[in-house]
Amino acid sequence: MDTFLWIVRVGAIILLIWGVAGTVVQGLSGRGPTGEAWRDLVVAGIAQGAMYGLIALGYSMVYGVLGFINFAHGEVFMSGGMVGFFVANYLWEVGLWETNFVLAILLVLLSSILTSTLVAVIVERIAYRPLRASPRLIPLITSIGISFFLQYTFAGLFGVAVKNYPPPPDSLRSRISLLGLEIEGSKLLVIVVAVATMVGLYLFVEKTRTGRSIRAVAEDKEIAALMGIDVNRTIVATFAVGGAMAGVAGTLWALLFRGVSFITGFLPGIKAFTAAVLGGIGNLPGAMAGGVLLGLFEGVGPQLVLAGFGIPGVSQLKDVVAFTALVLVLIFKPTGLFGERLSAEDRA
Amino acid sequence: MKRHLRAGRLLAVSVLLVAACGGSASPTDSDQTDAAEFEPGPLGAVVVAPGELIQIRSLNSISGDIAFLGIPNQRGVEMAIADYGPVAGREVSMGTPLDDLCSPDGGQSAAQATVADPSVIGVIGTTCSSAATAASPLISDAGMVMIAPSNTSPALTSDLAGDPSPSYHPGYYRTAHNDLFQGKAVALFVRDHLGFDTAAAIHDGDPYTQGLAEAFKDAFEELGGMVTAFTAVNKGDTDMIAALTEVAAGRPQALFFPVFMPEGGFIVQQVDGVVGLEDITLIVSAALLVDNFMELPESEGVYISGPDLRFGDNRNSITGRTAVELLDAYEAAYGEAPSGGYLGHAYDATTMLLRAIERAAVDIDGTLHIDRAQVRDELTGTSMDGIIGPIDCDLFGDCGTQRLTVLYNTDPSNIETGKNNVVFEYAP
């Protein structure tokens, strides 16, 4: 078995080097993307990955405390983006979006966070808490059902058509010079806000009383209860914080892509789950890094590796590249890049 | 008591078996009839007993992102049935509307439901070419016919040079144009009207979008142009930077992307952020002739190719209804203007089918015998005027007028202007 794994590992490295070398040769002969194009691919990949990371935090936190994957988390993200659209549209109609964009986007952000948090907490209370004593497969399957329920509830309430956010101001659409690099304003803002949010969450979990409770419950629910921690309340707080992160991602999504629909949460949800596994499930810094890496694999991978083999239309294969990267990472490091963080029960 | 229960179960099973074997009075294939005067053709026939309805079906995208096209198609079927009136003295039933989900699996399941009912003669649908590729073989094998109002993929009919396409199946017809003509129209527009030498194309892997992008590529290269990139995005993608970067490497003058929303919206919104594409001319297909695309500020200056929807005084020669009357009746009945551009195509397709059924029907003592092969022959020989213009079917089911236009979206805040702003027209 080990021999087979080693053959796969060596084969993967050879293919990777071969692909990259082919791309470099193409570039030297003037047939590949320009240096500016590579820069844009990297920035777009990081911006997209930052959103995956924010959503992945919700997956990882819930997995940490309850040990199951909440597949409805993508819809928690979508719900924030969807309600944010109606707020943004109203602010556009009354003129605030154009006259005071900062205030307008803060209001949209607030509405998105509140919605996603509320949806996450309600889902926990109605769908997951009654199943807490059940085998883990039961809440997992329930979460898939909740995912479809939320999708079609939003489709029924707001229609199936894509809803377009109003355009951001020109300052966000133009390029900003940073360390000699010309970067699109909206992407830079997305990256900055995502990083700040992630750092804020890390400090919250590490330094505050609630954060310590979350870590204690993730470690061992029974002992945490014996130490006086209200486990139910802590689990609700976990869902609320995960929902809030998804709400931030919903607004950043709107800044970057502007279109939301009832199925907007499905693919990013799957990708964010992948990011959480890539970084090491249950591990918050791992989820953040996993998200950014997945975005980079998607954004740069097809051009960097597949174009070198002369494959036409490589952009369509970005999901293949992303998921192959996941498989390869797990082959080299089965617990994810930063290692899993499991509860005492799971470790046993 | 147990014996009584067992006897009851046996009785129930027997009744079900008799029903399943055709013991009911519902219409059945003529193999099971004893009508001495009527000889069914090789595909069998549908027998409609006195008092029963003639059955056709609507199979369109009535949910999801493409419902904006499918719902007017379905309503066009309803309106044509009402306008046509009885067929050979019988009322026509559309049954419960079926949904093709704009996907191969949706088309397959809806077609399976259709062919399971032997009383159905024909289908108006599908909306999407991807659904038709899965539905068409099932409908064809069952001896039924389908007339698609909005399928445009060349793969479903022929190469227009006398050879059937890989996914062509007898019994398939359409009133929509063939995208080989649309590809040619866009190529002529880019090469001759705009005077460009280079272009790129993006599709999303769907038979419609890929077929149209390939038709454009072939036609553009035939006209001496160079396609610098031919790439694809996935349905559901949001980040288009990678695909656009691939396009930018060849520095094309125009980009043709016949995809749907939301992917089309993401492309126009992100294209400005890609170095090398700042001045590129964007061209889309009728898949993006929708309000939520045309209202995007970034869609200003985008060209939209599609069927010629200027129906003017065209009149359906079977029902006598004019294009203007049809639109007025639609708005009166449904309280809105049609959201898609294929209402006339669906209306004409339904009248074609009903007339073919009427011509193939033989009335013997009050029972109608409708030969399935005869229905196909009647459809293949169709020559009529429709809401969409002259309709003449070729051997592989292409019946539409093939008149195409390119619109120019000049003002996203007033999209009706763009919808009527024809800057190029093509009629082979």
Interface residues (C-beta under 8 A of the other chain):
Chain A: R31 G32 P33 T34 E36 A37 D40 L41 A44 Q48 V160 A161 V162 K163 N164 P167 R173 E184 K187 W253 L256 F257 R258 G259 S261 I263 F266 L267 P268 E298 G299 P302 Q303 A307 P312 G313 V314 S315 Q316 K318 D319
Chain B: S63 G64 D65 A67 F68 G205 F230 T231 A232 V233 N234 G236 D237 T238 D239 I241 A242 A243 T245 E246 A248 A249 M261 P262 G265 F266 Q269 D272 G273 V274 V275 G276 N292 E295 L296 P297 E298
